[in-house]
């Protein structure tokens, strides 16, 4: 009897294998998930894998595309990706030919990356800034960022969702929501917010839907989503990386920057993006301050002997954040750093001046961007954008366009009000702000909690921001780096290192030393809710 059963079971297995084989021949798409395990893989691990012929570029790209399908489109349904690159596999094949010939070139050879969808790419993907007014918009050329990434060998895998118009549109909003992409979710706990405005890159990179991402920041838009998604984020000194081809808010404050799972990966990417761009005058000041390779500053002993200011204003609002920050301070001290408490950095009026500058520069910059799209653009100026939103069935469904209307009412950049606000903002945030504090206390850097744990997404009441420390570096245009410093009930929280203009080498070293001594980064688990 047992022999008969074994024989029958054997035949059943054979028949099932034959059926599966026939199905795969009829439907090539019915393949199993690619064998390459890309979750939490680093750039250095990827490059070693290519060099040792452990996998091909195509296999890696297929693995990421499969994760996008399984995690972003289905399953947890993160909704972080607006559009994948239809040419991604063809690009991978072209790189595999070089790989077979031993012609690996570029610091980012075969590295699949996602770009926030306000960064122009001259390919089959659109650039929308999340607005339906730009749906199907194809820029006439690559942005500086996209061109530099391609030159370094990277594959632009997808365009990622964002808070629409980089969260400079409404009187209140839900970070990670856009008219084009809908609402992005936090990969750690899905009903929590990913923060923004670089919400899509934050969630996608954390979930290993790509090796790394590029976000943009005006004030907090790299720092906050990196904090909420357990990432390393670098907001460089304004001018270190060109903004050409990026949908703007502010000529004075805007900057792109890398969002990664490690300081080392962020350092690799940062170096590929630097350089003087004649179409962005801010980059002229970077000459003599920029490096093509920031990995040289990845040194574990970089905290020893440093004087670091502890910015205390973000403390006292959430005791759980305070607990993690106090633990971080103790760690810094064990590594030889001296901690000096700093109560205030910015004069009281600086934030208000910054807001006025943003309104003026948003109108000027956005109108210039619309013109760069050529005669085929559906929307020609900010006035047209306001009219489009009023007529659209989705754009004003949840949130208004108060900031766009306020910006439209402003004059041009020759306005005395604008010039006065700009001068006061820069002086207050630099000479009377960060520079004053660092000089008075002989500081190498300043630290603070980047933010608190992510709040629950709410399309009715909008965001519920609590702790935050991005403004001093953002308004001054100075650099900052955030690194994971622990978890609060399953939600990541980061620590920020910021300081003087062009101090990226110093900050990268300290952030790396902290990261390597703590290793708080954990991959997300895609929990439905935090109620246990």
C-alpha positions as CSV (number, residue, x, y, z in Angstrom):
1,X,0.0,0.0,0.0
2,X,2.8,2.4,0.9
3,X,4.6,1.7,-2.4
4,X,1.5,2.4,-4.3
5,X,1.0,5.8,-2.5
6,X,4.6,6.8,-3.1
7,X,4.2,6.0,-6.8
8,X,1.1,8.0,-7.1
9,X,2.6,11.0,-5.3
10,X,5.6,10.8,-7.5
11,X,3.4,10.9,-10.7
12,X,1.5,13.9,-9.2
13,X,4.7,15.8,-8.6
14,X,5.9,15.1,-12.2
15,X,2.5,16.2,-13.6
16,X,2.6,19.4,-11.6
17,X,6.1,20.2,-12.8
18,X,5.1,19.6,-16.4
19,X,2.1,21.9,-16.0
20,X,4.2,24.7,-14.4
21,X,6.7,24.4,-17.2
22,X,4.0,24.7,-19.9
23,X,2.5,27.7,-18.1
24,X,5.9,29.5,-18.1
25,X,6.4,28.7,-21.8
26,X,3.0,30.2,-22.6
27,X,3.5,33.1,-20.2
28,X,7.1,34.3,-19.9
29,X,6.0,36.8,-17.3
30,X,5.0,34.0,-14.9
31,X,8.6,33.6,-13.8
32,X,9.6,33.2,-10.1
33,X,11.0,36.2,-8.2
34,X,14.6,36.8,-9.4
35,X,17.2,35.1,-7.2
36,X,19.3,38.2,-6.4
37,X,18.6,39.3,-2.8
38,X,18.7,43.1,-3.0
39,X,17.1,43.9,0.3
40,X,19.4,46.2,2.4
41,X,22.2,45.7,-0.2
42,X,24.8,48.4,-0.2
43,X,26.6,50.0,-3.2
44,X,29.9,48.4,-2.2
45,X,28.2,45.0,-2.0
46,X,26.6,45.6,-5.4
47,X,29.8,46.6,-7.1
48,X,31.7,43.6,-5.6
49,X,28.9,41.3,-6.9
50,X,29.3,42.7,-10.4
51,X,33.1,42.4,-10.3
52,X,32.8,38.8,-9.1
53,X,30.1,37.9,-11.6
54,X,27.7,36.9,-8.9
55,X,24.8,38.5,-10.8
56,X,24.2,40.7,-13.8
57,X,22.9,44.2,-13.9
58,X,19.7,42.9,-15.6
59,X,19.2,40.5,-12.7
60,X,19.5,43.3,-10.2
61,X,17.2,45.6,-12.0
62,X,14.7,42.7,-12.4
63,X,14.9,42.1,-8.6
64,X,14.1,45.8,-7.8
65,X,11.3,45.9,-10.4
66,X,9.8,42.8,-8.8
67,X,10.0,44.4,-5.3
68,X,8.2,47.4,-6.7
69,X,5.5,45.2,-8.0
70,X,5.2,43.1,-4.9
71,X,5.6,45.8,-2.2
72,X,4.6,49.1,-3.9
73,X,1.9,48.1,-6.3
74,X,0.6,45.1,-4.3
75,X,1.0,43.7,-0.9
76,X,1.7,46.5,1.6
77,X,0.9,48.9,-1.3
78,X,3.4,51.6,-0.3
79,X,2.4,53.8,-3.3
80,X,5.8,55.4,-3.3
81,X,6.5,55.0,-7.0
82,X,4.7,57.1,-9.6
83,X,6.3,55.6,-12.7
84,X,9.0,53.1,-13.6
85,X,11.4,53.6,-16.4
86,X,10.3,51.5,-19.4
87,X,13.9,51.5,-20.6
88,X,15.4,50.2,-17.3
89,X,16.0,46.7,-18.6
90,X,17.4,47.9,-21.9
91,X,19.9,50.1,-20.0
92,X,20.8,47.2,-17.8
93,X,21.5,45.1,-20.9
94,X,23.8,47.8,-22.2
95,X,25.7,47.9,-18.9
96,X,26.0,44.1,-18.9
97,X,27.8,44.2,-22.2
98,X,30.4,46.6,-20.6
99,X,30.5,44.3,-17.6
100,X,31.3,41.3,-19.8
101,X,34.1,43.2,-21.4
102,X,35.5,44.3,-18.0
103,X,34.7,47.9,-18.6
104,X,33.0,48.9,-15.3
105,X,33.1,52.7,-15.3
106,X,31.7,55.2,-12.8
107,X,31.2,55.2,-9.1
108,X,27.6,54.2,-9.5
109,X,27.9,51.5,-12.2
110,X,24.7,49.6,-12.4
111,X,23.2,51.2,-9.3
112,X,19.4,51.5,-9.6
113,X,18.1,54.7,-8.2
114,X,14.8,56.6,-7.8
115,X,14.4,60.3,-8.3
116,X,11.8,62.5,-6.6
117,X,9.3,63.5,-9.3
118,X,10.3,67.1,-9.4
119,X,13.7,66.3,-10.9
120,X,13.7,66.4,-14.7
121,X,14.6,63.4,-16.8
122,X,14.8,63.5,-20.6
123,X,13.4,60.0,-21.2
124,X,10.1,58.2,-21.5
125,X,9.2,59.2,-17.9
126,X,7.3,62.4,-17.0
127,X,8.2,65.0,-14.5
128,X,5.1,66.2,-12.6
129,X,6.0,67.6,-9.2
130,X,3.0,65.5,-8.2
131,X,0.6,68.0,-10.0
132,X,-2.0,66.9,-12.6
133,X,-1.2,70.1,-14.3
134,X,2.1,68.6,-15.3
135,X,0.8,65.0,-16.0
136,X,2.6,63.7,-19.1
137,X,5.1,66.6,-19.1
138,X,8.4,65.7,-20.7
139,X,11.2,68.1,-20.1
140,X,13.4,69.0,-23.0
141,X,16.6,67.8,-21.4
142,X,18.0,66.0,-18.3
143,X,18.4,67.9,-15.1
144,X,22.0,68.3,-13.8
145,X,21.3,65.6,-11.3
146,X,20.0,63.1,-13.8
147,X,22.8,63.7,-16.3
148,X,25.5,63.3,-13.5
149,X,23.9,60.1,-12.3
150,X,23.8,58.6,-15.8
151,X,27.5,59.7,-16.4
152,X,28.4,57.8,-13.2
153,X,26.8,54.7,-14.4
154,X,23.5,54.8,-12.4
155,X,20.2,53.5,-13.7
156,X,17.3,55.9,-13.1
157,X,14.8,53.1,-12.2
158,X,11.7,55.2,-11.4
159,X,10.2,58.5,-10.4
160,X,9.0,58.6,-6.9
161,X,5.9,60.3,-5.3
162,X,6.2,63.5,-3.3
163,X,4.1,66.0,-1.4
164,X,2.7,68.0,-4.3
165,X,4.8,71.0,-5.4
166,X,7.3,69.9,-2.7
167,X,4.7,70.8,-0.1
168,X,4.5,74.5,-1.0
169,X,0.9,74.7,-2.1
170,X,-1.6,74.5,0.7
171,X,-2.4,76.1,4.1
172,X,-2.2,72.5,5.4
173,X,-1.6,69.1,3.8
174,X,-0.8,65.5,4.2
175,X,2.9,64.8,3.5
176,X,3.3,62.2,0.7
177,X,0.0,63.1,-1.0
178,X,-0.1,64.4,-4.6
179,X,-2.8,64.7,-7.2
180,X,-0.8,62.4,-9.5
181,X,0.5,59.8,-7.1
182,X,-2.1,59.8,-4.3
183,X,-0.9,59.0,-0.7
184,X,2.4,57.3,0.1
185,X,2.6,55.2,3.2
186,X,5.3,54.6,5.8
187,X,6.9,51.2,5.3
188,X,7.4,50.6,9.1
189,X,3.8,51.1,10.0
190,X,1.5,51.6,7.0
191,X,-1.0,53.9,8.5
192,X,1.8,56.3,9.6
193,X,3.0,59.1,7.5
194,X,6.3,59.0,5.5
195,X,6.8,62.7,6.0
196,X,7.9,64.9,3.1
197,X,8.2,66.4,0.7
198,X,10.6,63.6,-0.5
199,X,8.2,61.0,0.7
200,X,8.4,58.7,-2.2
201,X,12.2,58.3,-2.2
202,X,12.1,58.0,1.6
203,X,9.6,55.1,1.6
204,X,11.1,53.4,-1.6
205,X,14.7,53.4,-0.4
206,X,13.8,52.2,3.1
207,X,11.8,49.3,1.6
208,X,14.7,48.5,-0.8
209,X,12.7,49.2,-3.9
210,X,15.9,50.9,-5.2
211,X,19.5,51.1,-4.1
212,X,19.2,54.8,-3.3
213,X,17.2,57.9,-4.0
214,X,17.6,61.6,-4.6
215,X,15.3,64.0,-2.8
216,X,15.1,67.8,-2.6
217,X,14.9,70.1,0.3
218,X,13.8,73.7,0.9
219,X,13.2,73.2,4.7
220,X,13.1,69.6,6.0
221,X,12.1,67.8,2.8
222,X,15.1,65.5,2.9
223,X,15.6,65.5,6.7
224,X,12.0,64.7,7.7
225,X,11.3,61.7,5.4
226,X,14.8,60.3,6.1
227,X,13.9,60.5,9.8
228,X,10.5,58.9,9.3
229,X,11.8,56.1,7.1
230,X,15.0,55.2,9.0
231,X,17.4,56.6,6.4
232,X,20.5,58.6,6.1
233,X,19.8,61.9,4.3
234,X,22.2,64.6,3.3
235,X,21.1,68.2,2.7
236,X,24.2,69.8,1.2
237,X,25.3,73.4,1.3
238,X,23.1,75.2,-1.2
239,X,25.3,75.4,-4.4
240,X,27.2,72.2,-3.8
241,X,24.8,70.5,-6.3
242,X,23.1,72.3,-9.2
243,X,19.4,72.8,-9.1
244,X,19.1,73.1,-12.9
245,X,16.1,71.1,-14.1
246,X,14.5,70.8,-10.7
247,X,11.0,72.2,-10.2
248,X,11.8,75.0,-7.8
249,X,10.5,76.6,-4.7
250,X,13.4,78.8,-3.6
251,X,16.5,79.9,-5.4
252,X,18.0,80.6,-2.0
253,X,17.2,77.5,-0.1
254,X,16.5,74.6,-2.6
255,X,19.0,71.8,-2.9
256,X,18.9,68.1,-4.0
257,X,20.6,65.5,-1.9
258,X,21.0,61.7,-1.5
259,X,18.7,59.5,0.6
260,X,20.3,56.1,1.4
261,X,20.4,53.3,4.0
262,X,24.0,54.1,5.0
263,X,26.4,57.1,5.3
264,X,28.8,55.3,3.0
265,X,26.3,55.1,0.2
266,X,25.3,58.7,0.7
267,X,28.9,59.8,0.5
268,X,29.5,57.9,-2.8
269,X,26.5,59.5,-4.4
270,X,27.2,63.0,-3.1
271,X,30.6,63.1,-4.8
272,X,29.1,62.2,-8.2
273,X,26.8,65.2,-8.2
274,X,29.1,68.1,-7.4
275,X,30.5,70.6,-9.9
276,X,30.1,74.1,-11.2
277,X,27.1,74.6,-13.4
278,X,27.0,77.8,-15.4
279,X,23.2,77.6,-15.5
280,X,23.0,77.7,-11.7
281,X,25.0,80.6,-10.3
282,X,24.8,79.3,-6.7
283,X,27.3,76.5,-7.8
284,X,30.0,79.1,-8.6
285,X,30.7,79.4,-4.8
286,X,31.4,75.7,-4.5
287,X,34.7,76.0,-6.4
288,X,37.4,75.0,-4.0
289,X,34.9,73.6,-1.5
290,X,33.5,70.6,-3.4
291,X,35.0,67.0,-3.7
292,X,34.4,64.4,-6.3
293,X,34.9,61.7,-3.6
294,X,33.5,62.1,-0.1
295,X,34.2,58.5,0.9
296,X,37.7,59.6,2.0
297,X,36.0,61.2,5.0
298,X,34.4,57.9,6.2
299,X,36.5,57.5,9.3
300,X,35.3,55.9,12.5
301,X,37.4,58.1,14.9
302,X,35.9,61.3,13.5
303,X,34.2,62.2,16.8
304,X,37.3,62.3,18.9
305,X,38.2,65.8,20.1
306,X,35.2,67.5,18.5
307,X,33.2,70.2,20.2
308,X,29.6,69.6,19.4
309,X,26.7,71.9,20.2
310,X,23.5,70.2,21.5
311,X,20.5,72.3,20.1
312,X,18.0,72.0,23.0
313,X,15.1,73.8,21.5
314,X,13.6,70.6,19.9
315,X,13.8,68.9,23.2
316,X,11.1,68.9,25.9
317,X,8.3,68.1,23.5
318,X,8.4,64.3,23.5
319,X,10.1,62.5,26.3
320,X,10.7,59.4,24.2
321,X,12.6,61.4,21.7
322,X,14.5,63.1,24.5
323,X,15.4,59.7,25.9
324,X,17.0,58.6,22.6
325,X,18.7,62.0,22.2
326,X,20.2,61.7,25.7
327,X,21.5,58.3,24.8
328,X,23.0,59.6,21.6
329,X,24.8,62.4,23.6
330,X,26.3,59.9,26.0
331,X,27.6,57.9,23.0
332,X,29.2,61.0,21.5
333,X,30.9,61.7,24.8
334,X,32.3,58.1,25.0
335,X,33.8,58.7,21.6
336,X,35.7,61.7,22.8
337,X,33.4,64.6,21.9
338,X,32.7,67.5,24.1
339,X,29.0,68.5,24.3
340,X,27.9,72.2,24.7
341,X,24.2,73.0,25.2
342,X,22.8,75.6,22.8
343,X,19.4,77.1,23.5
344,X,18.8,79.3,20.5
345,X,20.3,79.5,17.0
346,X,18.0,81.7,14.8
347,X,16.7,85.2,15.8
348,X,12.9,85.2,16.2
349,X,12.0,87.0,12.9
350,X,14.1,84.8,10.6
351,X,11.4,82.2,9.9
352,X,8.9,84.9,8.9
353,X,11.5,86.5,6.6
354,X,12.2,83.1,5.0
355,X,8.5,82.6,4.3
356,X,8.3,85.9,2.4
357,X,11.4,85.0,0.4
358,X,9.9,81.6,-0.5
359,X,6.7,83.3,-1.8
360,X,8.6,85.6,-4.1
361,X,11.1,83.0,-5.3
362,X,8.4,80.4,-5.9
363,X,6.5,82.6,-8.3
364,X,9.7,83.6,-10.1
365,X,11.2,80.1,-10.3
366,X,8.0,78.3,-11.2
367,X,7.2,80.7,-14.0
368,X,10.7,80.2,-15.4
369,X,10.3,76.4,-15.1
370,X,7.0,76.5,-17.1
371,X,8.8,78.4,-19.8
372,X,11.6,75.8,-19.9
373,X,9.0,73.2,-21.0
374,X,8.5,74.9,-24.3
375,X,5.3,75.7,-26.2
376,X,3.8,72.3,-25.7
377,X,3.3,72.9,-21.9
378,X,-0.3,72.8,-20.8
379,X,0.3,75.4,-18.1
380,X,2.3,78.5,-19.1
381,X,2.5,80.3,-15.7
382,X,1.4,80.3,-12.1
383,X,-1.8,82.1,-13.0
384,X,-2.7,79.2,-15.3
385,X,-1.8,76.7,-12.6
386,X,-4.3,78.3,-10.2
387,X,-7.0,78.2,-12.9
388,X,-6.2,74.5,-13.6
389,X,-6.5,73.5,-10.0
390,X,-9.9,75.2,-9.6
391,X,-11.2,73.3,-12.6
392,X,-9.7,69.9,-11.7
393,X,-11.7,67.2,-9.9
394,X,-8.8,66.0,-7.8
395,X,-6.4,68.8,-7.1
396,X,-8.5,70.6,-4.5
397,X,-10.3,67.5,-3.1
398,X,-8.4,67.5,0.2
399,X,-6.3,70.6,0.3
400,X,-6.4,74.2,-0.9
401,X,-3.8,76.2,-2.9
402,X,-3.4,79.1,-0.5
403,X,0.4,79.4,-0.9
404,X,0.2,79.4,-4.7
405,X,-2.4,82.2,-4.6
406,X,-0.2,84.2,-2.1
407,X,2.9,83.7,-4.3
408,X,1.0,84.9,-7.4
409,X,0.1,88.1,-5.6
410,X,3.8,89.0,-5.0
411,X,5.8,91.2,-7.3
412,X,9.1,90.3,-9.0
413,X,12.6,89.9,-7.4
414,X,13.3,93.6,-7.8
415,X,10.7,94.3,-5.1
416,X,12.1,96.2,-2.1
417,X,10.1,93.9,0.2
418,X,11.8,90.9,-1.3
419,X,15.3,92.3,-1.2
420,X,14.9,93.4,2.5
421,X,13.5,90.1,3.5
422,X,16.3,88.2,1.7
423,X,19.1,90.3,3.3
424,X,17.5,90.0,6.8
425,X,17.0,86.2,6.4
426,X,20.6,85.5,5.3
427,X,22.2,87.8,8.0
428,X,19.9,86.4,10.7
429,X,20.5,82.8,9.8
430,X,24.2,83.0,9.1
431,X,26.2,85.8,10.8
432,X,23.6,86.2,13.6
433,X,22.7,82.5,13.6
434,X,24.8,79.4,13.0
435,X,28.1,81.2,12.5
436,X,27.5,83.3,15.7
437,X,26.7,80.2,17.8
438,X,29.6,78.2,16.5
439,X,32.1,81.0,16.8
440,X,31.0,81.8,20.4
441,X,31.3,78.2,21.5
442,X,34.2,77.1,19.3
443,X,32.1,74.3,17.8
444,X,32.8,71.8,15.1
445,X,29.1,70.9,14.5
446,X,25.7,71.0,16.1
447,X,23.4,68.0,16.8
448,X,19.7,67.8,17.5
449,X,16.9,65.2,17.1
450,X,15.9,65.3,13.4
451,X,12.2,64.7,14.3
452,X,9.8,62.6,16.2
453,X,8.2,59.3,15.3
454,X,5.8,59.4,12.3
455,X,2.2,60.5,13.0
456,X,-0.8,58.8,11.5
457,X,-1.7,59.9,8.0
458,X,-4.8,62.2,8.1
459,X,-6.3,63.6,4.9
460,X,-8.9,65.5,7.0
461,X,-6.7,67.5,9.3
462,X,-3.3,67.1,7.6
463,X,0.1,66.7,9.1
464,X,0.8,66.6,12.8
465,X,4.4,67.8,13.1
466,X,5.9,67.7,16.5
467,X,9.7,67.7,16.9
468,X,11.9,69.2,14.2
469,X,15.3,70.8,13.8
470,X,15.8,71.4,10.0
471,X,15.2,75.2,9.9
472,X,18.6,76.6,11.0
473,X,20.5,74.7,8.3
474,X,17.8,75.0,5.7
475,X,17.3,78.8,6.0
476,X,21.0,79.5,6.1
477,X,21.7,77.2,3.2
478,X,24.2,75.2,5.3
479,X,24.6,71.4,5.3
480,X,23.0,68.9,7.5
481,X,23.0,65.1,7.7
482,X,20.5,62.8,9.5
483,X,21.3,59.3,10.7
484,X,19.0,56.8,12.5
485,X,19.4,57.0,16.3
486,X,16.8,54.4,17.4
487,X,13.2,53.4,17.4
488,X,10.0,54.5,19.3
489,X,7.5,51.6,19.3
490,X,8.6,50.4,15.9
491,X,9.1,53.8,14.3
492,X,12.5,55.2,13.5
493,X,13.9,58.5,14.7
494,X,17.1,60.2,13.6
495,X,19.8,62.5,14.8
496,X,21.0,65.5,12.7
497,X,24.5,66.8,12.4
498,X,24.7,70.3,10.9
499,X,27.2,73.2,10.8
500,X,29.0,75.8,8.7
501,X,28.8,76.2,4.9
502,X,30.8,73.6,3.0
503,X,31.5,71.5,6.1
504,X,30.2,68.3,4.5
505,X,33.5,66.4,5.0
506,X,33.5,67.1,8.8
507,X,29.8,66.2,9.1
508,X,30.1,63.0,7.0
509,X,33.0,61.9,9.3
510,X,31.0,62.5,12.5
511,X,27.8,60.9,11.1
512,X,29.7,57.9,9.9
513,X,31.5,57.5,13.3
514,X,28.1,57.7,15.0
515,X,26.5,55.2,12.6
516,X,29.2,52.7,12.8
517,X,29.2,52.8,16.6
518,X,25.5,52.3,16.9
519,X,24.0,50.5,13.8
520,X,20.3,51.5,14.6
521,X,19.1,51.1,11.0
522,X,16.6,48.2,10.7
523,X,14.6,47.2,7.6
524,X,10.8,47.9,7.7
525,X,8.3,45.2,8.5
526,X,5.2,46.8,6.8
527,X,3.0,46.5,9.8
528,X,-0.6,47.5,9.1
529,X,-1.0,49.5,12.4
530,X,0.8,50.1,15.6
531,X,-2.1,48.7,17.7
532,X,-0.7,45.4,19.1
